[in-house]
Each structure stands twice: as structure tokens, then as C-alpha cells.
């Protein structure tokens, strides 16, 4: 399970350091793609396969746009020997990542945010709304 929050800067070659505890869970190869929230989502291969199977089970009319968004922008990624993963230019541009990043664990996947967007996201958090959502979901 992915938990926690880590801040890292991209190096000169646009690689991001993936913390060791995340690398162990991710495995040798993983998938990075766009998220709806202007960040990047990182999936283990088994989670990616589950997502693909779920989308494949939906009628094409309902899943076509989601598949295009998720798959066309996805990249198979591996870490180098020092735990760094390359973020492609299209993914960096989409998420507004130029230097400083925040990697957060979200249970079964990770999110990579530009530091600026993550700060903005946190400022927009509303404890009362979150509490209501949790109540609505019987938490």
C-alpha cells in the first residue's frame, strides 16, 4: 500500500527520485499516466491491468474517451540503479512539473504533483466537505 508524501526536485535530465519504499511496491516496471487532477498517476503493472480490464468490460461508447485519455498518455517506466524515473515532456507539461515535485501515496497508486499544484490542492481542501463525503460513503 502506498502511503505518505515526499518532496523531490527533478534532476537536469528530468528524472524524479522514487523513494525506496515506493520502488519496492512498484516493481521493476510501472506505468505513469495523466490524472484528471492535473497531476500524474503511477500504477503498478497489476493495478494497471485491473484498470484496463475494468475499462475493457464497459461498453465502448462509455469507455472510449477514458481509454484515450489514460492509454494514449501512458508510459511504461523503470527506475535506474539510483532510483530515478524519467518523466516525459508531455507528462511534465500536462502536470505543470518543471522542477519541484511532491509524490504522494494514495493507497493502491501514487500521484506525482508539481509542488505549486500540490500546495494549491491542499489549500482547497475542505475538512467539512471531506467529512461529509466520508459520511456519505459510510466511513
C-alpha positions in Angstrom: 0.0 0.0 0.0 1.3 3.4 -0.9 1.3 5.9 2.0 3.0 9.2 2.8 4.2 12.3 1.0 7.7 13.0 -0.3 9.2 16.2 -2.0 11.9 15.9 -4.6 13.3 18.0 -7.4 13.8 16.8 -10.9 17.4 16.4 -11.9 18.9 18.0 -15.1 17.7 15.1 -17.2 14.1 15.4 -16.0 14.3 12.3 -13.8 12.4 12.1 -10.5 13.7 10.1 -7.5 11.3 7.5 -6.4 11.7 6.7 -2.6 12.9 3.2 -1.9 9.7 2.1 -0.1 7.7 3.1 -3.2 10.1 1.3 -5.6 9.7 -1.9 -3.7 6.0 -1.8 -4.2 6.1 -0.6 -7.8 8.3 -3.4 -9.1 10.7 -3.3 -11.9 8.3 -1.6 -14.5 5.3 0.6 -13.8 3.0 2.9 -15.6 2.8 6.7 -15.4 -0.2 8.5 -17.0 -2.2 11.7 -16.7 -4.7 12.1 -13.9 -7.9 14.2 -14.1 -6.5 16.4 -11.3 -3.6 17.9 -13.3 -1.1 15.5 -11.7 0.4 12.2 -12.8 -0.8 8.8 -11.6 1.6 5.9 -11.1 0.3 2.4 -11.3 1.9 -0.9 -10.6 1.6 -3.3 -13.5 -1.1 -5.4 -11.7 -3.1 -2.3 -10.9 -2.8 -1.1 -14.5 -4.0 -4.5 -15.7 -7.0 -4.3 -13.4 -7.8 -0.8 -14.7 -7.5 -2.0 -18.3 -9.8 -5.0 -17.6 -12.4 -2.7 -16.0 -12.4 -0.3 -18.9 -12.5 -3.3 -21.4 -15.6 -4.6 -19.7 -17.5 -1.3 -20.3 -19.4 -0.5 -23.5 -17.1 1.2 -26.0 -19.3 4.3 -26.0 -18.7 4.8 -22.3 -15.0 3.9 -22.2 -13.6 5.2 -25.4 -12.7 8.7 -24.2 -11.4 7.4 -20.9 -9.2 4.9 -22.7 -7.8 7.5 -25.0 -7.0 9.8 -22.1 -5.5 7.1 -19.9 -3.7 4.9 -22.5 -2.5 7.4 -25.1 -0.7 9.4 -22.5 0.7 6.5 -20.5 4.4 5.4 -20.4 6.0 2.2 -19.2 8.7 3.3 -16.8 11.6 1.7 -14.9 13.9 3.2 -12.3 17.6 3.4 -13.0 20.1 2.0 -10.5 19.8 5.1 -8.4 16.1 5.0 -8.1 15.3 7.7 -10.7 12.5 7.5 -13.3 12.3 9.7 -16.4 9.2 11.9 -16.8 8.5 12.6 -20.4 8.0 16.1 -21.7 4.3 15.7 -22.4 3.6 14.3 -18.9 5.6 17.1 -17.3 3.9 19.8 -19.3 0.4 18.4 -18.5 1.1 18.3 -14.8 2.9 21.6 -14.7 6.1 20.0 -13.5 9.2 22.0 -14.1 11.5 21.3 -11.1 10.0 20.7 -7.6 7.6 17.7 -7.2 5.6 16.0 -4.5 4.9 12.3 -4.6 2.0 11.1 -2.5 0.8 7.6 -1.7 -2.9 7.1 -2.4 -3.4 3.5 -1.3 -3.1 1.4 -4.5 -1.3 4.0 -6.6 0.9 7.1 -6.4 0.4 10.7 -7.6 3.1 13.0 -8.8 2.3 16.7 -8.4 4.1 19.9 -9.2 4.9 21.4 -5.9 2.9 24.5 -6.9 -0.2 22.5 -7.9 0.0 20.4 -4.7 0.1 23.5 -2.5 -2.9 24.8 -4.3 -4.7 21.5 -4.0 -4.1 21.4 -0.2 -5.3 25.0 0.2 -8.5 24.0 -1.5 -9.1 21.0 0.9 -12.3 21.5 3.0 -12.4 19.3 6.1 -16.2 19.7 6.3 -16.7 18.5 2.7 -14.3 15.6 3.3 -16.2 14.6 6.5 -19.5 14.7 4.6 -18.1 12.6 1.8 -16.9 10.1 4.3 -20.2 10.0 6.0 -22.0 9.5 2.6 -19.7 6.5 2.0 -20.4 5.1 5.5 -16.8 5.6 6.7 
